């Protein structure tokens, strides 16, 4: 009776049969959660550098305004003066306040007083148009303004 030996085998193999299901589930999740900007940039927008930056944590509390020279294909039609882009269109300074109020109305009531207006201004644009935009925002009592920049040394340009 006696020649029974216990065979010492390593760990049993891990089944990878459910791995494709997990991968596709994660892929589906990220495809549904991710938002993609669906409108083209109508203005050139090369942001300046700054060494004292802070990231805005909650993107649902931000209204973005782009300022810059019109894109290359629009320069022939509109000229090289800085323009303001609000969503999918170019606008004048006097259209900023109604746009911001309409975007603010789309936000939930609980976060309306926490909304920040983010100015994404090209580094070659003068402060005149930025001052005009800030004046329009003051008229509608939106005083939380953020200037979007890249992190880096502003003096060396890196």
N, C-alpha and C positions, 0 to 999 in steps of 0.2 A: 504494500500500500504506500509506500512511502516516498516516491520520487516526485512529489509536487513541489515545484519551485515557484516562488513569487517572482514574476518578471518586473524589473524596475523600469518603468517607462517615465518619460518626462511629463511635463504639463500637457494636458489635452489641447489640441489645436483650437484656436478661437474661430468660430464660424463667422465668415464675412458675407453671408447671404443677405443680411439686412442692410449692409453698408450702402448699396445704391439707393435704397429707400430713404435712408437718413440724408444722404447727399442731396437728393432731389427735394426733400422736404425743406432743408436749409436754403437751397437755391430758390424755391418757391417763396419762402418767407422773405428773403432779402429782395426779391423782385417786387413783391407787393408792398413792402415797407419803404423802399427807397423812392425818393422823389427826384425827378430830373427836371432841370429848367427847360421849359418847352418854348422859350422865346429867344430869338437871336439878340446878340449885343449890337445895338445900333450906334454906340459910341465907343471910341478907344478908351480903354480903362486900365492903364498901367498905374497901379497903386504905389504910393510912396513908402519909404522904409521908416520904421520907428523902433527905438530901443525899449520904450516903456509901453508894452502892450498887455491887453487883457482880453481873453476870449469871451464872447457872448455865449452863454450856456444854452439859453432857451431860444431856439430859432423861431418858434411860433409867436414870439413877442417882438419881432423885428419887422419894420417896414423899410425896404431898400429903395434908395434913389441913386441912380448912376449919373455922373456928370463927366463929360469929356468931349473931345473933338469928334465930330461925326466920323463914322467908319469910312475907309478909303473910297468905296463905291458911292457913298452919299456926299462926299466933299464937293464933287462937281455940281451937285444940285443945291446943297444947303450952305456951302461955304465952309471955312475953317474955324468959325467962331464956336466956342464951347456950347454944347447942347445938353439938355436934361432928358434922361430916359426914365419914363415911368412905365413899368411892365414892358409892353410890346410897342410902345410909341414914344416919339419925341414930343416934348412939351415945352411950353413957356413957363417962366417963373410964376406967373399968376395962376397956373393950373396945379401947382404943387399942393396948396392948401385943400382944395376940393378932393384931390386924389388921396391925400393922407387921411382925410376924414372918411372917405368911402372905404378905404382899407381898414380903418379903425372900427367902422361899423360892422365889418365882417368878422371881427375878433369876438370871442366870448366876453360877456359883460364883466366877468370876474378879473380878466387880465387887461382890460382897456387902459387902466391907469398905470400899468407896468410896461407899456409898449415903448420901444426905443426906435427912433428913426436913424437908420444907418446910411450915412453919406459915403458912397464909394466914388471918390473924386480922383480923376487922373492927376498925376503929379505935375503936369505941365499947365494945369488950369489955374488961373488967377483967383484971388480971394473975393473978387467982386461978385461973381455969380453965386459963390458959396454964402456970402453975407446976405444976398437977396433971398436965397432959399431959407436961411435961418430966420430972416425977418418974416417970411410967410408962415413959418412954423410957429413963431411967437404969436402971430395974430390968432391962431387956432389953439393956443396954449399947449403946444407939444414941445416941451422944453428938454426932454431927454434925447440928446443928439450924440451919435457915435460916429467917429471918423474911422473908416476901415483902412488898415495898413498892413504891410508885410512886416514881419519881425526881422530886424537887422540894424546895422549901424547907419543912421541917417546921414552921417557926414561922409562915409566912404562910399555909399551907394550900393552896398552888398547886402 
